Amino acid sequence: MSKLRFVLKNILFLFNLVFVLGLLISYLAPYVDPQDFWPVAFFGLTYKGWLLANVLLLILWLVLKRKIWAYNAIVIVVGIQFLLRDFQFNEAEEGEGNFKVMVFNTRVQQVYDGDNTSQQINDFLVGNDLDVGVLVEWLDKQGNIDIDAFPYQQMVALNTKSDRHRYGLKLVSKYKILRWERIEYPHFSNNVTAFFDLEVGEKIIRVIGTHLQSNNLVASDYSKFIEMDFDDEYKEHAKNVVSKMRSAMLRRAVQVERILEIVDESPYPVIILGDFNDTPQSFAYQRLKGSRKDAYVTNGSGIGATYLKPFPLLRIDFMLYDPIFDCKSFESSNEIESDHKLLVAEFKI
């Protein structure tokens, strides 16, 4: 019996070491370009799993009164800055802003699911007195936004021959669009990014709406991991999924650098918002954030997850803003059907 206990004890210690190292590596993911060493990015993507494992092991060691709990506690505390990118408990700020912005991945207005949420989106924009709305995955021929409420509207379509619905990113605004431009990438992408220079009173603001490279995974890609037997077919499926994710990570790294060129050239303060298709523990997020602030981190409360399927675990939609702005409020909502939450922030400019 004592020999069995010894073996189990060492197996647990080994597991503990693996999970401690996994969490530490995930802390490196925001700073390692996937183009240099892509495997680190997967640790960042699975950060919450490594974190949860360390929390559970910490509790286990405390219950068993083992001093090894200190290792788990230390590695969790070391990464507190990353924890706060996903969990916040900010109190509401006093005072109001004067520039209210929304970003929402509409999931093509649910059109391919036999629905159309265009009217709900329009009603939300108008009813909540938004100044600007950035609509991601928008089918322009399947819905309209009130032109009287938002007299300045610009659709940035994917521009492919098969794009019969005019798919892409749409900005609607109460303020005049002085200039806009699609941000081109050195590779083909079925995602769209553009910048818009808005005249807000006596000031000009550059809003960058982005939809970074998708992983191109569908629900069945996840479910097959549960349904399939662990055989050669399972391994081949896992390789295909990893290959898709690796390709997307590499493309996002390139796209981010192109966006930053536009940011650096901007003579105006910048707000970056959209669907990054990556988490706060990623190189893409870290590069775009830079010295900018994250509206959820400064003003959000609760769990930050914005992607709802298959489970509401990942935060991949963001609002990043130059420090010259003062964010007064931030909220997210899932009242309109989509696989993403919509985000609303109010700024004092």
C-alpha positions as CSV (number, residue, x, y, z in Angstrom):
1,M,0.0,0.0,0.0
2,S,2.8,2.4,0.9
3,K,4.4,1.7,-2.5
4,L,1.2,2.5,-4.3
5,R,0.8,5.7,-2.3
6,F,4.4,6.6,-3.3
7,V,3.6,6.1,-7.0
8,L,0.4,8.1,-6.8
9,K,2.1,10.9,-5.0
10,N,4.8,11.1,-7.6
11,I,2.3,11.0,-10.5
12,L,0.4,13.9,-8.8
13,F,3.7,15.9,-8.4
14,L,4.5,15.3,-12.1
15,F,1.0,16.5,-13.1
16,N,1.5,19.5,-10.9
17,L,4.8,20.3,-12.6
18,V,3.2,20.0,-16.0
19,F,0.4,22.4,-15.2
20,V,2.6,24.9,-13.5
21,L,4.9,25.0,-16.6
22,G,1.9,25.1,-18.9
23,L,0.6,28.2,-17.2
24,L,4.0,29.9,-17.2
25,I,4.3,29.2,-20.9
26,S,0.9,30.7,-21.5
27,Y,2.2,33.9,-19.9
28,L,4.8,34.1,-22.7
29,A,2.2,33.8,-25.5
30,P,1.4,37.5,-25.8
31,Y,5.0,38.3,-26.4
32,V,6.1,35.6,-28.8
33,D,5.3,36.1,-32.5
34,P,3.7,32.9,-33.9
35,Q,5.8,33.5,-37.0
36,D,8.8,32.8,-34.8
37,F,7.5,29.9,-32.7
38,W,3.8,29.2,-33.2
39,P,3.3,26.4,-30.5
40,V,3.5,29.0,-27.7
41,A,0.3,30.5,-29.1
42,F,-1.6,27.4,-28.3
43,F,-0.7,27.7,-24.6
44,G,-2.1,31.2,-24.7
45,L,-5.3,30.0,-26.3
46,T,-5.8,27.4,-23.6
47,Y,-4.7,29.8,-20.8
48,K,-8.0,29.4,-18.8
49,G,-7.5,25.6,-18.8
50,W,-4.0,25.9,-17.3
51,L,-5.3,28.4,-14.8
52,L,-8.2,26.3,-13.7
53,A,-6.0,23.2,-13.3
54,N,-3.6,25.2,-11.0
55,V,-6.5,26.6,-8.9
56,L,-7.8,23.0,-8.4
57,L,-4.4,21.7,-7.6
58,L,-3.8,24.5,-5.1
59,I,-7.0,23.6,-3.3
60,L,-6.0,19.9,-3.3
61,W,-2.6,20.6,-1.8
62,L,-4.1,22.8,0.9
63,V,-6.7,20.1,1.8
64,L,-3.8,17.5,1.9
65,K,-1.7,20.0,3.9
66,R,1.2,19.8,1.4
67,K,3.6,22.7,1.1
68,I,3.7,22.2,-2.7
69,W,0.6,24.4,-2.8
70,A,3.0,27.4,-2.7
71,Y,4.2,26.7,-6.3
72,N,0.7,26.9,-7.7
73,A,-0.1,30.0,-5.6
74,I,3.0,31.7,-6.8
75,V,2.5,31.0,-10.5
76,I,-1.1,32.2,-10.3
77,V,-0.1,35.4,-8.5
78,V,2.7,36.1,-11.0
79,G,0.1,36.1,-13.8
80,I,-2.5,38.3,-12.0
81,Q,-2.2,40.9,-14.8
82,F,-3.4,38.3,-17.3
83,L,-6.2,37.1,-15.0
84,L,-7.6,40.7,-15.0
85,R,-7.9,40.6,-18.7
86,D,-10.7,38.1,-18.4
87,F,-12.2,38.9,-14.9
88,Q,-13.1,42.4,-13.8
89,F,-15.1,44.0,-11.0
90,N,-15.1,47.7,-11.8
91,E,-17.6,50.1,-10.3
92,A,-19.6,52.5,-12.5
93,E,-17.8,55.8,-13.1
94,E,-19.4,59.1,-12.3
95,G,-20.2,61.5,-15.2
96,E,-21.3,60.8,-18.7
97,G,-19.4,60.5,-22.0
98,N,-20.3,62.2,-25.3
99,F,-19.3,59.5,-27.7
100,K,-21.1,56.2,-27.6
101,V,-19.8,53.3,-29.7
102,M,-21.0,49.7,-30.4
103,V,-19.3,46.8,-32.1
104,F,-21.1,43.6,-32.9
105,N,-20.3,40.5,-34.9
106,T,-23.8,39.9,-36.3
107,R,-23.1,36.4,-37.6
108,V,-24.5,37.5,-40.9
109,Q,-27.7,38.6,-39.2
110,Q,-28.6,34.9,-38.6
111,V,-29.7,34.8,-42.3
112,Y,-28.3,31.4,-42.9
113,D,-30.2,30.1,-39.9
114,G,-33.5,31.2,-41.4
115,D,-33.8,34.4,-39.4
116,N,-32.9,38.1,-39.9
117,T,-31.9,40.2,-36.9
118,S,-31.3,43.4,-38.9
119,Q,-34.3,45.2,-37.4
120,Q,-33.3,44.2,-33.9
121,I,-29.8,45.6,-34.5
122,N,-31.3,48.8,-35.9
123,D,-33.6,49.2,-33.0
124,F,-30.7,48.6,-30.5
125,L,-28.6,51.3,-32.2
126,V,-31.4,53.8,-32.3
127,G,-33.0,53.0,-28.9
128,N,-29.7,53.2,-27.1
129,D,-28.7,56.5,-28.7
130,L,-25.5,55.1,-30.2
131,D,-23.2,57.6,-32.0
132,V,-21.3,54.9,-34.0
133,G,-21.9,51.3,-34.7
134,V,-19.4,48.8,-36.3
135,L,-21.2,45.8,-37.7
136,V,-19.0,42.8,-38.4
137,E,-20.1,39.9,-40.7
138,W,-22.8,42.1,-42.1
139,L,-24.8,41.2,-45.2
140,D,-25.6,44.6,-46.7
141,K,-28.3,43.3,-49.1
142,Q,-30.1,41.6,-46.2
143,G,-30.7,44.6,-43.9
144,N,-30.7,48.3,-43.5
145,I,-29.9,50.8,-40.7
146,D,-32.1,53.9,-40.3
147,I,-30.5,56.5,-42.5
148,D,-32.2,59.4,-40.6
149,A,-30.7,58.2,-37.3
150,F,-27.3,57.4,-38.9
151,P,-26.9,59.7,-42.0
152,Y,-23.3,58.6,-42.6
153,Q,-22.9,54.9,-43.5
154,Q,-20.1,53.0,-45.2
155,M,-20.1,49.4,-46.2
156,V,-16.7,47.7,-46.7
157,A,-17.5,44.5,-48.7
158,L,-15.3,41.5,-49.2
159,N,-15.3,42.2,-53.0
160,T,-15.3,38.7,-54.4
161,K,-17.3,37.6,-57.5
162,S,-19.4,35.2,-55.4
163,D,-20.4,37.9,-52.8
164,R,-24.0,38.3,-53.9
165,H,-25.1,39.5,-50.4
166,R,-22.3,42.1,-50.1
167,Y,-20.6,40.6,-47.0
168,G,-18.2,42.5,-44.9
169,L,-17.9,45.2,-42.3
170,K,-20.3,48.2,-42.0
171,L,-19.8,51.5,-40.1
172,V,-22.9,53.6,-39.3
173,S,-22.4,57.0,-37.7
174,K,-24.1,60.2,-36.7
175,Y,-20.9,62.0,-37.5
176,K,-19.5,62.8,-40.9
177,I,-17.0,60.3,-42.3
178,L,-14.2,62.5,-43.7
179,R,-12.2,59.6,-45.1
180,W,-12.2,55.8,-45.0
181,E,-10.0,53.1,-46.5
182,R,-9.8,49.4,-46.5
183,I,-6.7,48.0,-44.9
184,E,-5.1,45.6,-47.4
185,Y,-3.2,42.5,-46.4
186,P,-0.4,40.8,-48.4
187,H,-2.6,37.7,-48.6
188,F,-6.2,36.8,-49.3
189,S,-8.5,36.9,-46.4
190,N,-12.3,36.4,-46.0
191,N,-12.2,39.0,-43.2
192,V,-12.3,42.8,-43.5
193,T,-10.5,45.6,-41.7
194,A,-10.9,49.3,-42.5
195,F,-10.3,52.7,-40.9
196,F,-12.7,55.7,-40.7
197,D,-11.8,59.2,-39.9
198,L,-14.9,60.8,-38.2
199,E,-15.5,64.5,-37.5
200,V,-16.8,64.6,-34.0
201,G,-17.6,68.2,-33.1
202,E,-14.3,70.1,-33.5
203,K,-12.2,66.9,-33.2
204,I,-11.3,64.1,-35.6
205,I,-11.2,60.5,-34.5
206,R,-9.9,57.5,-36.3
207,V,-12.0,54.4,-35.8
208,I,-10.5,51.1,-36.9
209,G,-13.0,48.3,-37.4
210,T,-11.5,44.9,-37.7
211,H,-12.3,41.3,-38.2
212,L,-9.0,39.4,-37.9
213,Q,-8.4,36.1,-39.6
214,S,-11.0,33.4,-38.6
215,N,-9.9,29.9,-37.4
216,N,-12.4,28.5,-39.9
217,L,-13.6,25.9,-37.4
218,V,-17.2,24.8,-37.2
219,A,-19.2,23.1,-34.4
220,S,-18.6,19.7,-35.7
221,D,-14.8,20.2,-35.5
222,Y,-15.2,20.4,-31.7
223,S,-17.9,17.7,-31.3
224,K,-15.8,15.1,-33.2
225,F,-13.2,15.2,-30.4
226,I,-15.9,13.8,-28.1
227,E,-17.7,11.5,-30.5
228,M,-14.8,9.8,-32.3
229,D,-12.8,6.9,-31.1
230,F,-9.1,7.5,-30.4
231,D,-7.8,6.0,-33.6
232,D,-5.9,7.1,-36.8
233,E,-9.0,9.0,-38.0
234,Y,-9.1,10.9,-34.7
235,K,-5.4,11.8,-34.9
236,E,-5.9,13.0,-38.5
237,H,-8.8,15.1,-37.5
238,A,-6.7,16.6,-34.6
239,K,-3.9,17.4,-37.1
240,N,-6.3,19.1,-39.4
241,V,-7.8,21.3,-36.6
242,V,-4.3,22.2,-35.4
243,S,-3.2,23.1,-38.9
244,K,-6.2,25.4,-39.4
245,M,-5.5,27.2,-36.1
246,R,-1.8,27.5,-36.8
247,S,-2.5,29.0,-40.2
248,A,-5.0,31.5,-38.7
249,M,-2.5,32.5,-36.0
250,L,0.2,33.2,-38.5
251,R,-2.1,35.3,-40.7
252,R,-3.4,37.3,-37.7
253,A,0.2,38.1,-36.8
254,V,0.7,39.6,-40.3
255,Q,-2.6,41.4,-40.3
256,V,-1.9,43.0,-36.9
257,E,1.4,44.5,-38.2
258,R,-0.4,46.0,-41.2
259,I,-3.0,47.6,-38.9
260,L,-0.3,49.0,-36.7
261,E,1.2,50.7,-39.7
262,I,-2.1,52.6,-40.2
263,V,-2.3,53.4,-36.5
264,D,1.3,54.8,-36.5
265,E,0.6,56.9,-39.5
266,S,-2.6,58.3,-38.0
267,P,-2.6,62.1,-37.2
268,Y,-5.6,61.5,-35.0
269,P,-6.3,59.6,-31.8
270,V,-7.4,56.0,-32.5
271,I,-10.1,53.6,-31.3
272,I,-9.6,49.9,-32.4
273,L,-12.6,47.7,-32.1
274,G,-13.9,44.4,-33.6
275,D,-13.6,40.7,-33.5
276,F,-9.9,39.7,-33.1
277,N,-10.6,35.9,-33.3
278,D,-8.0,35.6,-30.5
279,T,-7.9,36.0,-26.8
280,P,-6.3,38.5,-24.5
281,Q,-3.5,36.0,-24.0
282,S,-2.5,36.3,-27.6
283,F,0.2,38.1,-29.6
284,A,-2.5,39.8,-31.8
285,Y,-4.2,41.3,-28.7
286,Q,-0.9,42.4,-27.1
287,R,0.4,44.1,-30.3
288,L,-2.8,46.0,-31.0
289,K,-3.2,47.0,-27.4
290,G,0.3,48.4,-27.0
291,S,0.0,51.5,-24.8
292,R,-3.7,51.7,-25.5
293,K,-6.4,50.9,-22.9
294,D,-8.9,48.1,-23.0
295,A,-12.5,49.3,-22.3
296,Y,-13.5,46.0,-20.6
297,V,-10.4,46.1,-18.3
298,T,-10.9,49.8,-17.3
299,N,-14.7,49.8,-17.1
300,G,-16.1,46.3,-17.4
301,S,-17.4,44.0,-14.7
302,G,-17.8,40.2,-14.4
303,I,-16.5,37.5,-16.8
304,G,-15.3,39.0,-20.0
305,A,-16.3,36.2,-22.4
306,T,-17.8,37.4,-25.7
307,Y,-17.8,34.3,-27.8
308,L,-20.8,32.2,-26.8
309,K,-20.3,28.9,-28.7
310,P,-19.9,26.1,-27.9
311,F,-19.5,27.6,-24.4
312,P,-19.2,31.3,-23.2
313,L,-15.5,31.0,-22.3
314,L,-13.5,33.1,-24.7
315,R,-13.1,36.8,-24.9
316,I,-12.3,37.6,-28.6
317,D,-14.1,40.9,-29.2
318,F,-12.4,44.1,-28.0
319,M,-12.5,47.9,-27.7
320,L,-9.0,49.4,-27.4
321,Y,-8.6,53.2,-27.2
322,D,-5.8,55.8,-27.0
323,P,-5.3,57.1,-23.4
324,I,-6.3,60.6,-24.6
325,F,-9.9,59.3,-24.3
326,D,-11.7,58.8,-21.0
327,C,-13.9,55.7,-21.0
328,K,-16.9,56.3,-18.8
329,S,-18.8,53.0,-19.3
330,F,-18.6,49.6,-20.9
331,E,-21.2,46.8,-21.2
332,S,-21.8,43.7,-23.2
333,S,-25.1,42.1,-24.2
334,N,-26.4,38.9,-25.8
335,E,-30.0,40.2,-26.3
336,I,-29.6,40.0,-30.1
337,E,-29.1,36.4,-31.4
338,S,-25.5,35.7,-32.5
339,D,-22.5,33.6,-31.5
340,H,-21.0,36.9,-30.1
341,K,-22.0,39.4,-27.6
342,L,-22.3,43.0,-28.7
343,L,-20.1,45.6,-26.9
344,V,-21.0,49.2,-26.0
345,A,-18.6,51.8,-24.6
346,E,-19.1,55.5,-23.9
347,F,-16.2,57.9,-24.1
348,K,-15.5,61.4,-23.0
349,I,-13.6,63.0,-25.9
